[in-house]
Structure formats: C-alpha cells, structure tokens
C-alpha cells in the first residue's frame, strides 16, 4: 500500500499534502469496514484492511490503481469514478480518517474543488473556504494563493452567496439629495426622484440657517477637528453642544460621539461592564447598536418581549434586589413605528431598583415642546436616567450623544474607548448641530408639518386597503411579506414611478414581515403624496399583493389585519398649535407660503416646510 501511496502522491492532492507519518499511521490502523478482497501482497497479512486502504478505494485517483491490483470498493461494489477528477466523498472520508488518528495528528481540510480544473468560487455549499492545492494559484480576483494557504477570497464569496441565497443581501441605491429641492434627489443616472424614506425627517439637512452656520464655521475653523477630544480636538463648540444637549433633556451633562451607534455601544459596554454583576434587561426589538453594547459589556442579558410589561416585571422579580440592573429600551422603534411604554417602565425601574437607558434616536427633534423626544412629550423625561439621541436624523447633520448625571457622563468619558480613541466631530458639523437643536427648540412648525403629512398618508392608505402596520408614530411601514418581492416593489417604484422607498428585509425585520418603510416629511407636497399613493395602489393591483382585508381574512401578520385602531401619539390639537405661527404669518401677509387650511380638519392639508431658517 505504501508503494501505491508514494506513486499516487504526484496525482492526489490529499497524499501530496499529508505528512508521511500520518499516512503510515492510517495505513497501520485496522478498519472496521470490510472490502471485497484484501490485496495482501500490497497491504500485508492483516486480517482487516487499513483505514487508508478502505478510503483509498473510494478515491477517483487511487481507486482504479487499487482495483487493477485486485482490490474493489466497500462491500464488493464497484465504484463509479468521476471523470471530472473531483473526489466524491471528501467530507465522509476525511472525517473518518481524522477520527482514526491520534489527537496530535490531523488530515488536511480537503475539499472537492481542490482537484478540480475549475477555479470558480461560485455555488459553494460547504461551511469552509477551500485550501488551494496547487503550488501557485491565481484566484478569481487576480490574487496569488500559495500552496496550502487559506483562500480568503473564496471565503468572502461564500459569505456573500449566503446573503444572496436568503435574499438578505443589501443593495445600495445611488441617491443624491438636492438641498434646494428637498425632498427631491437625483440618481446616479441623473433622473430626479422623490425620496420617501429619508431619516432627515424634518428637512433640517437643507435648512438655510444650518447651512449658513456651517459655511461660516468652516471658513473660520477649517475642515477637521484636529484630533481626539483629549488631544487638540476639544473646542468651545463641542462644549457648547454638550451643554445644549444637557439642557434639552434636563440633565446635568451631555457627551457627544461620532454617531449614536457608537454612543449606545460605548455607553452600555462601559457602564454595564463596570457595574459589578450587572444584569441588563433588553427589549426584544432594540436596535443593533444597543445589542452590540450589551454584548461588549460582558454583563448578563435578559430579553423581554417587545413592550411587554408583565414579562419585564417577571424578569425583574427574578433578580436579587441588591444586584445592579439596567433596562434598555427605545421610545420610537424605527421599523415598526411602535412606541415604548416609558412611564410604565420607569415605574418598574423605581420599584425594583433599576436604572433606565432610553434610546430617543427616532424621536428627538420631532416630539415634545422643545423637540427633546417622546419622554418630553409625555412629561416623563425627568424620570429617565440615561437618554441617547442622534444629530443625524431629525436634526439633519451627523453625530450622537448621551445625556445623564454629571458623574455617569464623566465615567463614560473617562473609560469608553469609543469616545476616547476617535477624532472628534469637525467644527462645522458641531456648529450645524447646535443651530439645528436651537432652531427646533423654538420652532414647532416642522414637527407639525410632518405630523400632518403622516396622518394624511396613513388615512389615504387605509382608505385604499393598503396594509400599513398600525402604530402611533411618524413611521409608515407598508407590509409586503416577502423579501424578494419587497425588493422588486422598491425597484419598480424607483425606475417606473420616480419614487424612492427602501425595502426592509431580514435581519432588520422578521422573515415574512418584509416591508417598505415610508417616512413623510413636512416637505412632501400634496402632488407628491398623490403620486405615491397611486403608484403603490397600481403596483399592489398589478402584482396581486395582499391587502389589509386579506390579512384580516387569512390571519394577521405584524399586527396587520387585527382590526385594532391605533391613535397617533401627537394629538391633532398639538399639531394645530404647531401650525399656528405660519397661520398667523399668512393672515398678516398672504404672500407668506402656506398650504394648510381648515379648522382641525386635515382633509385639506398641505406642506409646511417653509419655516423661516
């Protein structure tokens, strides 16, 4: 057998890369599997064949050689050998051999592609990237892969293939928003489209005051911050922004980060990693940034069902009173539009000695008298221990922050790598954020305009039986229920109707709950809304997609079809109070642009994105 093995080394990749000592061990190890006839002159006088021999009979290279010597495959059945040169039994053969070896020895991670003439990486169905067996191989991407080395490019391709197969691969549309034509953008081809899914919820990204402030600041202080906050990157603008944030949320201190993903991750990881034996109670629909921070903290995690207060209390009761506890949740959950029960969670936190961590990312700027979020709107802000928010959505710029007690903020500032070891935000960005916060603290018009458009769009979709996931916030999620179709609908809206509404698929939402996520702004005109509604209705009819009534008849999905009516959090009285400044201005000067008319009746509505900068 050893002679045959030596002769086959030039042909067989397995023999070529397996150490001689390993081959000898496999040749000496008796197998429990019989073969039709043992070729004793080659294998010796052992009453049972070796592990190596049994598996060699299955090999397209060694099998014919052994058969010509009188040894046939397992149980006397002749094997049909592949003309392609691919080993038909790579996994079962290698795993059986590996089990027969002592612990300090191993067989190579052999793959069928290793002996194939094809270098294609597509269509792999196995869990590991192949090891290239040629001495010097040039892969699909022109990178040289040496003998026996891991093929990184093949691994990347495998992982991407998984995304394509389950329809969770993310496509990035080339959308270029136009400051002077908000919410209009142009595509990479130059076509104009109406954007209906932007997180620039109030159009502050094109606010004249924000833009002028940023231009002046960049002329004065330059493009970049010059360093981390600890080294040359701590300017008065940063300190002023943090003071403004603290005042907005009625907290002792604020701390600015490069994004709220970083703010959530760094704060949860640092705080809960430091608190001795901390237990984190996390809402099942929390954002990935919070999940990441919880994971990085190393603290024990308990997940409660979304907005389920009974389940949360049950978990709290299971934790010793003297154990540090943190409840992490959101105000507005951005993919379904639901709103967290802030008051009730604060009640439970006080009852069981926990602190609260509230993510107001999709609420700051849009809710409350000063735009501080849902907690301000329902008068519960003073009860929340830690509030996090973003400067990149309703405020229209970029960045994230936390607001809390001075000592908590100082601890995060002193220990969080995500804050310490990164360059601070550029001065122009910080100045733009400052202006945006100050503007929205005193101007209710943008918030009111958004709420009017949200109410009207939800009303019109309901009228046409379009399946909107019911919720009390500004998010309008239209249920499609299939990943591939959701992507197709989004593409059709863009290419056929000039409407950009992004499809949302797994893992952002559960499988079977894929949707379009629509976010009306105060800048969307009646004509734009007419066009959107007619486009959606046309696609639903042509494709035979499910309506709300279908879900009611066949079974609800994502709360669509339950028949439950959900009132908007922001009352119509508050909306009308927000409109009043423009109404007064219009009454004094009819030249002032103003499209809303009526006494609380939103059937005759309009855009109010004309607030003074």
C-alpha positions as CSV (number, residue, x, y, z in Angstrom):
1,X,0.0,0.0,0.0
2,X,2.9,2.4,0.8
3,X,4.3,1.9,-2.7
4,X,1.0,2.7,-4.2
5,X,0.7,5.8,-2.0
6,X,4.1,7.0,-3.0
7,X,3.3,6.5,-6.6
8,X,0.0,8.4,-6.2
9,X,1.5,11.4,-4.4
10,X,2.1,13.2,-7.7
11,X,-1.6,12.9,-8.6
12,X,-3.5,13.0,-5.4
13,X,-3.7,16.4,-3.5
14,X,-4.5,14.5,-0.3
15,X,-1.4,12.4,-0.4
16,X,0.7,15.3,-1.6
17,X,0.0,17.5,1.4
18,X,-0.4,14.8,4.2
19,X,2.7,14.1,6.2
20,X,4.3,10.7,5.7
21,X,4.0,9.8,9.4
22,X,0.2,10.5,9.2
23,X,0.0,8.2,6.1
24,X,1.9,5.4,7.9
25,X,-0.4,5.7,10.9
26,X,-3.5,5.5,8.7
27,X,-2.0,2.5,6.8
28,X,-1.3,0.7,10.1
29,X,-4.7,1.4,11.7
30,X,-7.2,-1.5,11.1
31,X,-10.6,-0.5,9.8
32,X,-13.9,-2.0,10.9
33,X,-15.2,-1.7,7.4
34,X,-14.7,-4.7,5.1
35,X,-13.7,-4.7,1.5
36,X,-14.4,-7.4,-1.1
37,X,-10.8,-8.8,-1.2
38,X,-7.6,-7.7,0.6
39,X,-4.7,-7.4,-1.7
40,X,-2.2,-8.9,0.7
41,X,0.9,-8.5,-1.4
42,X,0.4,-4.7,-1.1
43,X,-1.2,-4.4,2.3
44,X,0.4,-7.2,4.3
45,X,-1.2,-10.1,6.1
46,X,-3.5,-8.1,8.4
47,X,-6.9,-9.9,8.5
48,X,-8.6,-6.5,8.3
49,X,-7.8,-3.7,5.8
50,X,-6.4,-0.4,7.0
51,X,-8.3,2.8,7.3
52,X,-6.2,4.3,4.5
53,X,-6.9,1.4,2.2
54,X,-10.7,1.4,2.8
55,X,-10.9,5.1,1.9
56,X,-8.4,4.9,-0.9
57,X,-10.9,2.5,-2.7
58,X,-13.3,5.5,-2.9
59,X,-10.8,7.9,-4.4
60,X,-11.1,8.6,-8.2
61,X,-7.2,8.6,-8.3
62,X,-6.2,5.7,-6.1
63,X,-9.4,3.6,-6.6
64,X,-8.6,2.5,-10.2
65,X,-5.0,1.8,-9.3
66,X,-6.1,-0.5,-6.4
67,X,-8.8,-2.1,-8.5
68,X,-6.3,-3.1,-11.1
69,X,-4.4,-4.8,-8.3
70,X,-7.5,-6.8,-7.3
71,X,-8.9,-4.6,-4.5
72,X,-12.5,-3.4,-5.1
73,X,-14.5,-0.9,-3.2
74,X,-16.5,-1.4,0.1
75,X,-18.8,-4.4,0.3
76,X,-17.5,-5.6,-3.1
77,X,-19.5,-3.0,-5.1
78,X,-17.6,-1.3,-7.8
79,X,-17.4,2.5,-7.6
80,X,-18.4,4.7,-10.5
81,X,-15.4,7.0,-10.7
82,X,-15.9,10.6,-11.6
83,X,-14.3,11.7,-14.9
84,X,-14.1,15.2,-13.6
85,X,-11.4,14.3,-11.2
86,X,-13.4,15.5,-8.2
87,X,-13.3,13.4,-5.1
88,X,-17.0,12.3,-4.5
89,X,-16.5,11.6,-0.8
90,X,-14.4,14.4,0.6
91,X,-16.2,15.0,3.9
92,X,-17.1,11.5,5.0
93,X,-13.6,10.2,4.1
94,X,-11.7,13.0,5.8
95,X,-13.8,12.9,9.0
96,X,-13.5,9.1,9.3
97,X,-9.7,9.4,8.8
98,X,-9.5,12.2,11.3
99,X,-11.2,10.1,13.9
100,X,-8.8,7.2,13.3
101,X,-5.8,9.4,14.0
102,X,-4.1,10.1,17.4
103,X,-5.0,13.6,18.8
104,X,-1.7,15.2,17.8
105,X,-2.2,14.3,14.1
106,X,-4.7,15.7,11.6
107,X,-5.7,15.2,8.0
108,X,-5.8,18.2,5.6
109,X,-9.1,20.1,5.2
110,X,-9.7,18.6,1.8
111,X,-12.4,20.0,-0.5
112,X,-13.7,18.6,-3.8
113,X,-12.7,21.8,-5.6
114,X,-9.1,21.1,-4.7
115,X,-8.7,18.6,-7.5
116,X,-11.0,20.3,-9.9
117,X,-9.8,22.0,-13.1
118,X,-12.2,24.9,-12.4
119,X,-11.2,27.9,-10.2
120,X,-14.8,29.2,-9.9
121,X,-15.8,30.1,-6.3
122,X,-19.5,30.3,-7.0
123,X,-22.1,27.9,-5.8
124,X,-20.1,26.6,-2.8
125,X,-22.4,24.8,-0.4
126,X,-19.9,23.9,2.4
127,X,-19.0,25.7,5.5
128,X,-15.3,26.3,4.9
129,X,-13.4,28.1,2.3
130,X,-11.1,25.8,0.2
131,X,-7.4,25.4,0.6
132,X,-5.7,25.7,-2.8
133,X,-3.6,22.7,-3.5
134,X,-1.6,24.0,-6.4
135,X,1.8,25.4,-5.7
136,X,0.9,28.8,-7.0
137,X,-2.7,29.6,-8.0
138,X,-4.2,32.8,-9.2
139,X,-7.7,33.2,-7.9
140,X,-10.8,34.9,-9.3
141,X,-9.6,38.3,-8.2
142,X,-6.1,38.0,-9.5
143,X,-4.5,37.4,-6.1
144,X,-1.9,34.7,-5.8
145,X,-2.7,31.9,-3.3
146,X,0.2,29.8,-2.3
147,X,0.2,26.0,-1.7
148,X,-1.9,25.0,1.3
149,X,-2.9,28.6,2.3
150,X,-6.4,29.6,3.2
151,X,-8.3,31.1,0.3
152,X,-9.7,34.3,1.8
153,X,-11.4,35.5,-1.4
154,X,-13.3,32.2,-1.6
155,X,-14.5,32.6,1.9
156,X,-15.7,36.2,1.3
157,X,-17.6,34.9,-1.8
158,X,-19.2,32.1,0.3
159,X,-20.5,34.5,2.9
160,X,-21.9,36.8,0.2
161,X,-23.5,33.9,-1.5
162,X,-25.4,33.1,1.7
163,X,-26.8,36.7,1.7
164,X,-27.9,36.4,-1.9
165,X,-29.5,33.0,-1.3
166,X,-31.7,34.1,1.6
167,X,-32.5,37.5,-0.1
168,X,-30.9,39.4,2.8
169,X,-28.2,41.0,0.6
170,X,-28.3,44.8,0.9
171,X,-28.3,46.8,-2.3
172,X,-27.3,50.5,-2.1
173,X,-29.1,52.9,-4.4
174,X,-27.2,55.9,-5.7
175,X,-29.4,58.7,-4.3
176,X,-28.1,62.3,-4.3
177,X,-30.4,64.6,-2.3
178,X,-30.7,68.1,-3.6
179,X,-30.6,70.8,-0.9
180,X,-32.6,73.3,-3.0
181,X,-35.3,70.8,-4.0
182,X,-35.9,68.7,-0.8
183,X,-37.2,66.0,-0.8
184,X,-36.2,65.6,-4.4
185,X,-32.9,63.8,-5.3
186,X,-31.2,62.6,-8.4
187,X,-30.0,59.1,-9.2
188,X,-26.6,58.1,-10.5
189,X,-28.0,58.4,-14.0
190,X,-29.3,61.9,-13.3
191,X,-33.0,61.0,-13.0
192,X,-35.0,63.0,-10.5
193,X,-36.9,61.1,-7.8
194,X,-39.0,61.9,-4.8
195,X,-37.4,60.4,-1.6
196,X,-40.0,58.9,0.7
197,X,-37.7,57.0,3.1
198,X,-35.2,59.5,4.4
199,X,-34.3,59.9,8.1
200,X,-33.9,63.6,7.6
201,X,-37.3,63.6,9.0
202,X,-37.8,67.4,9.1
203,X,-35.7,68.6,6.2
204,X,-33.1,70.2,8.6
205,X,-30.3,69.0,6.4
206,X,-31.2,71.8,4.0
207,X,-32.3,74.4,6.5
208,X,-30.7,77.7,5.4
209,X,-29.7,78.7,8.9
210,X,-27.9,75.3,9.4
211,X,-26.1,75.6,6.0
212,X,-25.0,79.3,6.6
213,X,-23.7,78.5,10.0
214,X,-21.7,75.5,8.7
215,X,-20.2,77.6,5.8
216,X,-19.1,80.3,8.2
217,X,-17.6,77.9,10.7
218,X,-15.6,76.0,8.1
219,X,-14.1,79.3,6.9
220,X,-13.2,80.2,10.5
221,X,-12.0,76.9,12.0
222,X,-11.2,74.7,8.9
223,X,-12.4,71.3,7.8
224,X,-11.3,68.9,10.6
225,X,-11.2,68.8,14.4
226,X,-7.5,68.2,14.5
227,X,-7.5,65.3,17.0
228,X,-9.4,63.4,19.7
229,X,-11.2,65.2,22.4
230,X,-8.2,64.7,24.7
231,X,-5.6,65.8,22.1
232,X,-6.3,69.1,20.3
233,X,-9.9,68.2,19.3
234,X,-11.8,69.7,22.2
235,X,-13.1,73.1,21.1
236,X,-15.6,75.5,22.6
237,X,-18.1,74.4,20.0
238,X,-18.0,70.8,21.4
239,X,-18.5,72.1,24.9
240,X,-21.4,74.3,23.9
241,X,-23.1,71.5,22.0
242,X,-22.9,69.2,25.1
243,X,-24.3,71.9,27.3
244,X,-27.2,72.5,24.8
245,X,-27.9,68.7,24.8
246,X,-27.9,68.6,28.6
247,X,-30.3,71.5,28.8
248,X,-32.6,70.0,26.1
249,X,-33.0,66.8,28.1
250,X,-32.9,68.5,31.5
251,X,-29.9,66.5,32.6
252,X,-26.7,67.6,34.4
253,X,-24.4,66.7,31.5
254,X,-24.1,65.6,27.9
255,X,-21.5,63.8,25.8
256,X,-21.1,63.9,22.1
257,X,-20.0,60.9,20.0
258,X,-19.3,60.4,16.3
259,X,-22.7,58.6,15.9
260,X,-25.4,57.2,18.2
261,X,-24.4,53.7,17.3
262,X,-21.1,54.5,18.9
263,X,-22.8,56.3,21.8
264,X,-25.1,53.3,22.6
265,X,-22.3,50.7,22.1
266,X,-19.7,52.7,24.2
267,X,-22.1,53.7,27.0
268,X,-23.7,50.3,27.5
269,X,-20.3,48.4,27.2
270,X,-18.6,50.8,29.6
271,X,-21.3,51.3,32.2
272,X,-22.6,47.7,32.4
273,X,-19.1,46.3,32.2
274,X,-18.1,48.3,35.3
275,X,-21.2,47.8,37.4
276,X,-20.5,44.6,39.5
277,X,-22.7,41.7,38.5
278,X,-24.9,44.0,36.4
279,X,-28.0,42.4,34.7
280,X,-29.3,44.1,31.5
281,X,-33.0,43.8,30.6
282,X,-33.3,44.5,26.9
283,X,-36.4,44.9,24.7
284,X,-36.6,42.2,22.0
285,X,-36.8,44.9,19.3
286,X,-33.8,47.0,20.4
287,X,-31.5,48.4,17.8
288,X,-28.3,46.6,16.8
289,X,-26.2,49.3,18.5
290,X,-27.7,48.5,21.9
291,X,-27.4,44.8,21.3
292,X,-23.7,45.3,20.4
293,X,-23.1,47.4,23.5
294,X,-24.7,44.8,25.7
295,X,-22.6,42.1,24.2
296,X,-19.4,44.1,24.6
297,X,-20.2,44.8,28.3
298,X,-20.0,41.1,29.1
299,X,-22.9,41.6,31.5
300,X,-25.8,39.1,31.9
301,X,-28.6,39.8,29.5
302,X,-32.3,39.1,29.8
303,X,-34.5,39.9,26.8
304,X,-38.2,40.8,27.4
305,X,-40.9,40.6,24.8
306,X,-41.4,43.8,22.9
307,X,-43.2,46.3,25.1
308,X,-44.4,43.5,27.3
309,X,-44.5,45.0,30.9
310,X,-45.7,41.8,32.5
311,X,-42.7,39.9,31.1
312,X,-40.3,42.6,32.1
313,X,-41.6,42.6,35.7
314,X,-41.4,38.8,35.8
315,X,-37.7,39.1,34.9
316,X,-37.0,41.9,37.4
317,X,-38.6,39.8,40.1
318,X,-36.1,37.0,39.4
319,X,-33.1,39.3,40.1
320,X,-31.8,40.0,43.7
321,X,-32.7,43.4,44.9
322,X,-29.1,44.4,45.5
323,X,-28.0,43.4,42.0
324,X,-27.3,46.4,39.6
325,X,-29.9,46.4,36.9
326,X,-30.3,48.4,33.7
327,X,-33.5,48.4,31.5
328,X,-32.6,49.3,27.9
329,X,-35.4,50.3,25.5
330,X,-36.4,52.8,22.8
331,X,-39.0,55.4,22.5
332,X,-39.8,55.0,18.8
333,X,-38.9,51.7,17.2
334,X,-38.0,52.8,13.7
335,X,-39.0,49.7,11.6
336,X,-42.5,49.2,13.0
337,X,-43.2,52.6,14.5
338,X,-44.3,51.3,17.9
339,X,-43.6,53.5,21.0
340,X,-42.1,52.2,24.2
341,X,-44.2,52.5,27.4
342,X,-41.8,54.9,29.1
343,X,-43.9,55.8,32.1
344,X,-44.6,52.2,33.0
345,X,-41.0,51.1,32.5
346,X,-39.9,53.9,34.8
347,X,-42.4,52.7,37.4
348,X,-40.9,49.2,37.3
349,X,-37.4,50.6,37.4
350,X,-38.1,52.5,40.6
351,X,-39.9,49.6,42.1
352,X,-37.1,47.1,41.5
353,X,-34.1,49.4,41.8
354,X,-33.0,49.5,38.2
355,X,-31.7,52.4,36.1
356,X,-33.2,53.2,32.7
357,X,-31.5,53.6,29.3
358,X,-33.8,55.2,26.7
359,X,-32.8,55.5,23.0
360,X,-34.7,58.5,21.6
361,X,-32.9,58.4,18.2
362,X,-36.1,58.3,16.1
363,X,-37.8,60.9,18.4
364,X,-35.5,63.8,19.2
365,X,-36.4,66.9,17.2
366,X,-39.9,65.5,16.4
367,X,-41.7,65.1,19.7
368,X,-42.1,67.4,22.7
369,X,-42.5,71.1,23.1
370,X,-38.7,71.6,22.5
371,X,-38.1,68.5,20.4
372,X,-36.5,66.5,23.2
373,X,-38.4,63.4,22.3
374,X,-41.3,61.2,23.4
375,X,-40.2,61.4,27.1
376,X,-40.6,65.1,27.0
377,X,-44.0,64.9,25.1
378,X,-45.5,62.7,27.8
379,X,-43.7,64.5,30.7
380,X,-41.5,61.6,31.8
381,X,-38.1,62.9,30.8
382,X,-37.0,63.7,34.4
383,X,-37.6,60.0,35.4
384,X,-35.2,58.5,32.7
385,X,-31.6,58.0,33.9
386,X,-29.8,57.9,30.5
387,X,-31.1,59.4,27.3
388,X,-29.4,58.8,24.0
389,X,-30.1,60.6,20.7
390,X,-28.8,61.4,17.3
391,X,-27.8,64.5,15.5
392,X,-28.2,62.8,12.1
393,X,-31.9,62.3,11.7
394,X,-34.4,65.0,12.6
395,X,-31.5,67.4,13.3
396,X,-30.2,66.8,9.8
397,X,-26.4,66.6,10.4
398,X,-24.4,63.8,12.0
399,X,-23.3,62.6,15.4
400,X,-24.8,61.0,18.5
401,X,-24.9,61.7,22.2
402,X,-25.9,60.7,25.7
403,X,-27.4,62.9,28.5
404,X,-27.4,61.8,32.1
405,X,-26.0,62.7,35.5
406,X,-22.6,64.5,35.6
407,X,-20.8,61.6,37.3
408,X,-22.2,59.0,34.9
409,X,-21.2,61.1,31.9
410,X,-17.8,61.7,33.3
411,X,-17.3,58.0,33.9
412,X,-18.2,57.1,30.3
413,X,-16.0,60.0,29.1
414,X,-13.1,58.6,31.2
415,X,-13.4,54.9,30.3
416,X,-15.1,54.4,27.0
417,X,-12.7,53.6,24.1
418,X,-15.3,54.6,21.6
419,X,-15.2,58.1,22.9
420,X,-11.5,58.4,23.9
421,X,-9.7,57.0,20.9
422,X,-11.5,58.6,18.0
423,X,-11.2,62.0,16.3
424,X,-13.9,64.4,17.5
425,X,-16.6,65.8,15.2
426,X,-15.4,68.6,12.8
427,X,-16.2,72.2,14.0
428,X,-18.6,72.8,11.1
429,X,-20.6,69.7,11.9
430,X,-20.8,70.7,15.6
431,X,-21.9,74.2,14.7
432,X,-24.6,72.9,12.3
433,X,-25.9,70.6,15.1
434,X,-26.0,73.5,17.5
435,X,-28.0,75.6,15.2
436,X,-30.4,72.8,14.3
437,X,-31.2,72.0,18.0
438,X,-31.7,75.6,18.9
439,X,-34.0,76.1,15.9
440,X,-36.2,73.2,16.7
441,X,-36.4,74.1,20.4
442,X,-38.3,77.1,19.4
443,X,-40.0,76.2,16.1
444,X,-42.9,73.7,16.2
445,X,-43.7,74.2,12.5
446,X,-41.6,71.4,11.1
447,X,-42.9,68.9,13.6
448,X,-46.5,69.9,12.9
449,X,-46.0,69.7,9.2
450,X,-44.5,66.2,9.5
451,X,-47.4,65.0,11.7
452,X,-50.0,66.4,9.2
453,X,-48.5,64.5,6.3
454,X,-48.1,61.3,8.4
455,X,-51.8,61.5,9.4
456,X,-52.9,62.1,5.8
457,X,-50.8,59.4,4.3
458,X,-52.0,56.8,6.8
459,X,-55.6,57.9,6.2
460,X,-55.3,57.5,2.5
461,X,-53.6,54.1,2.6
462,X,-56.3,52.9,5.0
463,X,-58.9,54.1,2.6
464,X,-57.4,52.1,-0.2
465,X,-56.9,49.0,1.9
466,X,-53.0,49.2,1.7
467,X,-51.6,47.1,4.6
468,X,-49.9,49.6,6.9
469,X,-48.5,48.2,10.1
470,X,-50.5,50.1,12.8
471,X,-48.5,52.4,15.0
472,X,-48.8,55.8,16.8
473,X,-45.6,57.4,15.4
474,X,-44.4,59.1,12.2
475,X,-43.3,55.8,10.6
476,X,-45.5,54.4,7.8
477,X,-44.5,50.7,7.3
478,X,-46.2,49.1,4.3
479,X,-46.3,45.3,4.7
480,X,-45.2,43.2,1.7
481,X,-44.3,39.9,3.4
482,X,-41.7,38.6,1.1
483,X,-38.1,39.6,0.8
484,X,-37.7,39.2,-3.0
485,X,-41.0,40.9,-3.8
486,X,-40.3,43.8,-1.4
487,X,-37.0,44.5,-3.3
488,X,-38.8,44.3,-6.6
489,X,-41.5,46.7,-5.5
490,X,-38.9,49.1,-4.2
491,X,-37.1,48.9,-7.5
492,X,-40.3,49.4,-9.6
493,X,-41.2,52.4,-7.6
494,X,-37.8,53.9,-8.3
495,X,-37.4,53.1,-12.0
496,X,-41.1,53.3,-13.1
497,X,-42.5,56.0,-10.9
498,X,-39.5,58.0,-9.7
499,X,-40.2,57.3,-6.1
500,X,-37.5,56.1,-3.7
501,X,-39.0,53.9,-0.8
502,X,-36.5,51.4,0.6
503,X,-37.4,47.8,1.2
504,X,-36.6,46.4,4.6
505,X,-35.8,42.7,4.9
506,X,-34.3,40.2,7.3
507,X,-32.4,40.5,9.7
508,X,-33.7,44.1,10.2
509,X,-37.2,42.7,10.4
510,X,-38.5,39.1,10.8
511,X,-38.9,36.9,7.8
512,X,-42.4,37.1,6.4
513,X,-42.7,40.7,7.7
514,X,-40.7,42.4,4.9
515,X,-41.9,45.9,4.2
516,X,-41.5,49.3,2.6
517,X,-40.5,51.9,5.2
518,X,-42.1,55.3,4.3
519,X,-41.3,58.5,6.2
520,X,-43.3,61.5,5.3
521,X,-41.7,64.9,5.9
522,X,-43.1,68.4,6.0
523,X,-41.5,68.9,2.6
524,X,-43.7,66.4,0.7
525,X,-46.4,68.3,-1.3
526,X,-50.0,67.2,-2.0
527,X,-48.9,66.3,-5.5
528,X,-46.1,64.1,-4.3
529,X,-48.4,62.3,-2.0
530,X,-51.0,61.8,-4.8
531,X,-48.3,60.3,-6.9
532,X,-47.0,57.9,-4.1
533,X,-50.5,56.6,-3.3
534,X,-51.4,56.0,-6.9
535,X,-48.1,54.3,-7.6
536,X,-48.4,52.0,-4.5
537,X,-52.0,51.1,-5.4
538,X,-51.1,50.4,-9.0
539,X,-48.3,48.0,-8.0
540,X,-50.4,46.2,-5.4
541,X,-53.2,45.6,-8.0
542,X,-50.8,44.5,-10.8
543,X,-48.8,42.2,-8.6
544,X,-51.8,40.8,-6.7
545,X,-50.3,41.7,-3.4
546,X,-52.2,41.2,-0.1
547,X,-54.4,44.0,1.2
548,X,-55.3,44.6,4.8
549,X,-58.6,42.8,4.3
550,X,-56.7,39.8,3.0
551,X,-54.7,39.6,6.2
552,X,-57.9,40.0,8.3
553,X,-59.4,37.1,6.5
554,X,-56.4,34.8,6.3
555,X,-54.7,35.7,9.5
556,X,-52.9,38.8,10.8
557,X,-49.2,39.4,10.2
558,X,-47.2,42.1,12.1
559,X,-50.5,43.4,13.5
560,X,-51.9,44.0,10.1
561,X,-55.4,42.6,9.8
562,X,-56.1,42.6,13.6
563,X,-58.7,45.4,13.2
564,X,-57.0,47.3,16.0
565,X,-57.1,51.1,15.7
566,X,-54.0,52.9,16.9
567,X,-54.3,56.6,17.6
568,X,-51.4,58.9,16.8
569,X,-49.4,59.9,19.9
570,X,-49.3,63.6,18.9
571,X,-52.9,64.9,19.1
572,X,-54.5,67.0,16.4
573,X,-54.7,69.9,18.9
574,X,-51.0,69.9,19.4
575,X,-50.5,69.7,15.6
576,X,-52.7,72.7,15.1
577,X,-50.9,74.6,17.8
578,X,-47.7,74.0,15.9
579,X,-49.2,75.3,12.7
580,X,-50.4,78.5,14.3
581,X,-47.1,80.5,13.7
582,X,-47.4,80.0,10.0
583,X,-51.2,80.6,10.0
584,X,-50.6,83.9,11.8
585,X,-47.9,84.9,9.4
586,X,-50.1,84.0,6.4
587,X,-53.0,86.1,7.9
588,X,-50.8,89.1,8.1
589,X,-49.2,88.7,4.7
590,X,-50.9,86.5,2.1
591,X,-47.6,86.3,0.2
592,X,-46.3,84.0,3.0
593,X,-46.3,80.4,1.6
594,X,-48.9,78.4,3.5
595,X,-50.9,75.5,2.2
596,X,-52.8,74.3,5.2
597,X,-56.4,75.4,5.6
598,X,-59.3,74.3,7.8
599,X,-60.3,74.1,11.5
600,X,-58.7,70.9,12.6
601,X,-59.9,69.1,9.5
602,X,-56.8,67.5,7.8
603,X,-58.6,66.5,4.6
604,X,-57.5,69.8,3.0
605,X,-53.9,69.7,4.1
606,X,-50.5,70.9,2.8
607,X,-46.8,71.2,3.2
608,X,-45.4,73.4,5.9
609,X,-41.7,73.0,5.2
610,X,-41.4,76.7,4.6
611,X,-40.4,77.7,8.1
612,X,-38.0,80.6,8.3
613,X,-34.4,79.4,8.7
